[in-house]
Each structure stands twice: as structure tokens, then as C-alpha cells.
Amino acid sequence: MSTISTPLPGMLSVRALIFGPILEYFADDPGKLKTLLSREQLSPEVLADPYEAIPLQSYLSIFEAAAELAGDPLFGARLGFGMRPGNLAPIGLRAVQAGTIRGALAAFARWSGALQSATQSSLTEEEDQLVFTYRLTAPVLIASRQDTEFSLAAVCRLIRGAFDPRWRPLEIRFTHPPIAEKPRLEALFRAPVRHSQPVNAIVFSAAEADRVHRAEDPDMIALIERHLQDLTADAGRSESLATQVEALIDLYLGVRPIDLPTIAAALRMAPRSLQRRLAAEGHSLSGLLRQQRQRRAEVLLRERGLSVEAVAQALGYADGTVFWRAWRHWTGAPPSRGPEAA
């Protein structure tokens, strides 16, 4: 199973309630809090409305600065493990209504875009394991490590709080390079942590995820989802078809086949209709796939130090040779030289 989140109205924004843990942390030191918010010309009054849209770049910048100000490299992860379902309302409330861990994460992945745009979360099955992924899909101009560690930690905390306090994942994966605090990060997650991975992910047992913990309340679920639909309706109507296809490509890349039937099925339309509508917007699926692969390859080669074989796998190529030829065609240079050689 795989789900895709829906962006917020407008470009690159988060709901103000995402700032809640940071505001709580600095609540006893209003001077530091003012310093943090003034960096991005924000004020506590602006954040008073939990559904106010705040620029994504501002949020990421403040999160990184908050970690420095707190003197804690694991600031994001610690805040994530201090989260309550209400901090992620209404998504957190919807997740804890699920009867199983799988159901909770499927709901979280489906609705995560109600709080933060340019975000994709998915839940996929690999043999006897489930993999929950989290990624910022839009290019950001600043670091996002604190947000990434916070997000995966918040999901783990949600599972422990709502289902089993003893629960632990099989593995945690981060796209950012290794950090000196890795042992302490592993202690927080209670699992091995791997860095420089193609995608941020939580890996856990499928059998454990399907164990029933409670009976679901369909009326409560319907009520919460109606609210979530209201939050995301305008965004869904404003997106172009090409944007929706690009988001699906980014979600499926390296995970499942990307072809007209697969993408059309995800969008609930006929393959020929998808082809015609993309053409009307001046695009094709093959062209969008090529663009997304090149963009992802540039990031993986430049920032994460992956081997050519690992990049090929992350991009859905059969092997490193096929990727090498594609990169050479795009840039005229071998991939080992990175995007700067283009």
C-alpha cells in the first residue's frame, strides 16, 4: 500500500501548529524565542492561529537555529519523542483512532500534507516488513536535518503512545550524512540508524503492525477525516496535473514501476486520458520521469555521497551502467564527477 499527501494551499508552507513544540521549549525564555522568530520576521501573535500558513523555508530555518540556540544537536529528535497526538491535531487524532499500527501510519501518510506542503509520506510493504518514508519534495535552500529527525521521531512516539510503549522499529534511515551523535540517536529510536540513505524511513515488522489493539470508531474517524478534507480541498483543486504526476513519480521512484497504468490508477483516471491531459499541459510521463530522475540524481551525488550503483537503485534503474549512460546523456560527463561537471 502506498499513499501520497496533499500539499497545503499555496506554495511551500506549514501550519503554525507545527511550531508548537519549539514554542513550548522556549516558553520560559521569551527573549530567545523572540530572537528565533525575528530571524524570519514572525511573531508569537502570527502563530496564535494553529492553521495559519507559515513559509516552509522559515520553519526549517527556525528549527535549525533553535537547535543551535538550545545547544543540542539532537534537538529535533528529542522534541519529536516529546510529542502528543494533540500536537499533530487533527492528523495525530486520526492516527490514534486506528485499530492497528499499519492503519495509523497509513492515515498519517495520507493526511500529512494537511500540515506541511511539499511533503510526501508513504507506506510500502517489502516482504515481511513495512517501510514508512518521509521526504521534502521541493528543493529547499537550507538544511532540514532537524525537521527530518523530528518527523520520524514524532511518528515513533505516536506508535509508542497509542499502541505499545515497548515498540521499537527494525531500522531508521536518514538521507543526511552520518553525525557524531549517532549512538545517542540510536538510543532514542531504540533501533539501528543508517545515514546517507536514498530516503528517510522507518522500517518495522508487518506482522506486528497488523496486530489489532482496539476497535475503531467509524463515526469519529469520519468526523476527523471530514475536517482533514476541508483543510486540503483547496490545495487539491489548485494543483496542475503535471504537478500531481511529479509528486507521484517522486514517491514511487526506486520503489515501484512508473508507467502510464500505474500513475493513472493512482490518479483514478484512464491511461489515455492521463496521456492526453499531460500533453495539453505540454508534458509527457516520460519527460517528467526523466526530469525527476535527473533532479534526484543531482542531490544524491552531490549531498549524500552514494555509489553509482546505489543511486541507480534509488532512481529505479536496472543497474549502474544504465544510470551511467543516462547521466552521460543528460550532462556529457560521467556521474562520478557529480552535477558540477554538467
N, C-alpha and C positions, 0 to 999 in steps of 0.2 A: 504494500500500500504506500502511496505517496501523495502528499498534499502540498499545495502551494498557497502562500499567504497573499493577501490583497493589500496593496500599498495604501497609505493614507492619502486623503485629498491633497493635491499639490505635490511639489517635488521635495523629496529628501527631508522628512520631518519626523518627530517623535511626539507622542502625547506627553504633556507636562508631568503626569503621574509617574513616568519613568524616573524623574528626578527625585522621587520621594526618598529612597534610601540615602542619597547624597545629602539632601536637606536635613534628614534626621541625624546623620552622623555629625554635621557641623552645627546642629541646632544650639548647642551651648557656647558656640564661638561665632557670634554674628559677624564679627569683623572678617574672619576668614571666609565665611560664606559670601559676604558682600564682595570680597576680592575675587572669589571664583566667578560669581555671576557677572560682575562688571567686565570681566575679560571679553564676554560675548554680548555686552550691553543688555543684560537681562536683570530682572529684579524679582524678589520673592513675590511681589504682587502679580507679576505676569504669570507666575507658576501656580497661583492660587486656584485657578480653574484646572482641574485634573485633565481635561480633554483639550486644553489649548495646544495648538500645533507649534512646536519649537523646532528651529532648524537642526537637522541631524548633525551637521558639522559642529554646531555649538555644543550639542550634547556630548559628542565624542571628545571635543577639546576640553570641556569642563571635567569629564571623567578622568582623563589622563592627568590634568592639572591637580585634581583632587587627590589622586594617588601620591603625587609628589608632595603636596601640602601636608598630607597625613603621614608622610614618611613610610609608606607601606607599599612595597611593590605588588603585594597580593591584595590590594585594596578592593578591586572589583570582585575577586573570588570570595573574599570574606563577606562583602555586602550581599552577594548572591546567596550565600549559605545562611544569611540572616533574614531572608525574605519570608513573608507570609503570603498566603493566597490572595488576601485582600490588597497587597501591594501591586498585584498584577490584574486587579479587577478591570473588566469582567472576565478576562481570559483565565485568570487563576481560579475564579469561582466556577467557571465552566469545566476546567480540567478536573477539579476535585469532585465534581458530580459524577465522573466516570466510574464504572464498576471495576475497571482493570487499569493497570499501568499503560497498556497499549492504547486503550481508549482515551486516557488522559493526554498522552503525548500526541495522538492523532488530532485531538481537539486543539491542543496548544499549537501544533504546526499549522492547522487550518486557519486559525484566527490571529496568529501573531502579528500580522500586518495591520491589525486594528490599532496597535500601539506604536508601531515603528515602520516607516516606509523603507523602500529599497532593501527589504529583508526577505530572505527565504528560509523556511524551515521545512524539513521533510522527514518522513518516517518510512524507511525501507527495510525489507527483510532479506537477510543473507544466510541461507541455510537455517541453522538453529539460533541465529542471532538477529536482533533488531538494531538498526542504526538510526539515531536521531541526529540530523545535521542542522547547522545554523550558519548562515553566511550573509554578509552585506553584499548586495548585488551591484550597487552603484559604486563607481570609483570615488574614494574619499581621499582627501588631501592630507590627512593627519593619521596618526596611529590609532588603532582601535582595539588594542590588546585588552584593556580594562573592560570594555564592553563585552568582548568575546568571553573572557573568563567569567564575568558577572552572569552572562546569559546562560552558559552551560551550568554554572553553579546553582543558579536560581531554579533551573529545571530539576537538577538532582535534589535540591532542597524540597521542591514541590512533591516529588515522589516519596521522599522520606517522611515528610509531614503528613501527607494524605493517605499513604498506603503502608509503608513499613520503615520504621526508623533505622532498621538494621540493613536496609537495602544498599547495595554497592554496585556500581557498573563494572563491566569487564575491562573497559579501556576508555580513556579520554584522549581525543585527538585535537590538536590545535594547529592552525596554519602558521602561526608566528614562530620564529626561531627559538631554540632552547633558552631557558632562563636559569640563573643561578639558584633560584628558589624552588626548583623542580621538586626536591624531596618534600618540602613543606606543602607544595601544591598537591602532590600525590596523597599526603596525609589528609588534606581537606576533602578531596574527592574519594578517598579510600579506594583508589584504583591506580594502575599504571598510567602515566601520562606520556604521550608521544607528541613531539613538536615537528614543525616543517612538513605537515601533512597537507594533502590536496584540499581538505575541507575540515571545518570544525565539527566534531561529532562526539556523541556518547554511544558506546557500544554496550549492549546488555542482553541478557538471556531472553529469548522469545517465550519460552515456557513460563518463566517467572512473570513475564509481562502479561500473560493471559490468565493468570490466576485471579479468580473473582474475589474481590474484597468487600463489595457492598452491592445492594440492589440499587439500580438507577431510578431516579425520579424523572420520568419523561416530561412532566409539566414544568418542572423547574428548569430542565435543560432547554426546553422550547422557549421559555421566557428569557433566559440568558442569551440564547442564540439570536433571538429577535433583536435584542439590544445590539449585539455584535454586528448583525446585518445592517442595522441603521448606521453604525459607525463606518462601515466600509462601502455602502451602496454608491455614494457619490464618486469614490475613487474608481470603482469598477466601471462606471459609465464613462469616465473621462479618459481611460487608457485606450490607446490605439491597439489594433490587433497585433501589429509588429512588436509593440512593447510587451504584450502578453506572451507572444511566442518566444521572444528573447528571454523572458523570465523562466519559461518552461525549459528552454534549452539549457540555461544556466543551472537549473535544478537537476535535470536529467543527465547532464554531461558526465560521462565516465561511469554512470550508474545503470542506465538502460538505453536501448536503441532510440535514436532520434530520427524519425521518419514521418511522412505525412499522416499515416494512420494513427500513430501514437500521439502526435501533437493534436490532431483533430479530435481524437477521442477525449483527451484531457479538456479540450475547449467545448466539447459536446456539439460538434458540427461535422459535416461530411468532409472527407479529404479534398474533394474537388472544390467545395465551397471555400475551404481554407486557402487553397491554392489561388482561386480567383480573387478573393478579398485581399490577400497579400500582394498580388500583382497590381491590384487597384491602388494600393498604397506605395507601389514602386519597389516591392521587396519580393524575395522568394525564400523558401525554407533553407535551401542550400546556401544562399548568400548570407542569411542571418546566422546559420550554423558556423560558416567559415569565419565571420566576424567575431562571434563569441569565442571560438576556439583560439583565434589569434590574441584576443584581449586576455583570455585566461592564461595562455602560454606566456605572454609577456610578464604577467605578475608572478607566475610560478618560477620562471627562470631568473627573474631579477631579484625577488624578495625572499624566496624560500629555499634556494639552493638545491632543488631536486635534480635527480639524474634525468637524462633524456628519456629513459625507459619509464620512470615514474610519471613524468609529465605526459608522455604518450598515453599511459593508462588513465590518468586523470581527465584527459581530453577525449577518451573513447576510441583511440586508435588501436589497431591490431597489435602494433609493436613500435619500437623506437625508430625503425627505418622508415615506416610510413610517415611518422611525425616529422622526422628529419627532412624528408622530401617536401612535405607541406610547408615547413618553416622556410626552407630554401626558396620555395616558390614565392612566399609572401615577402621575404626580406632580401633575398640574394645572398644571405650569409648563413653559415651553419648555426644551429641552435646553441652550441656550446659557447658561442660568443655573446649570447644574450641579446636583448632587444636594442641595446645601444649600437649594435653593429648594423642595424637595419638602415 
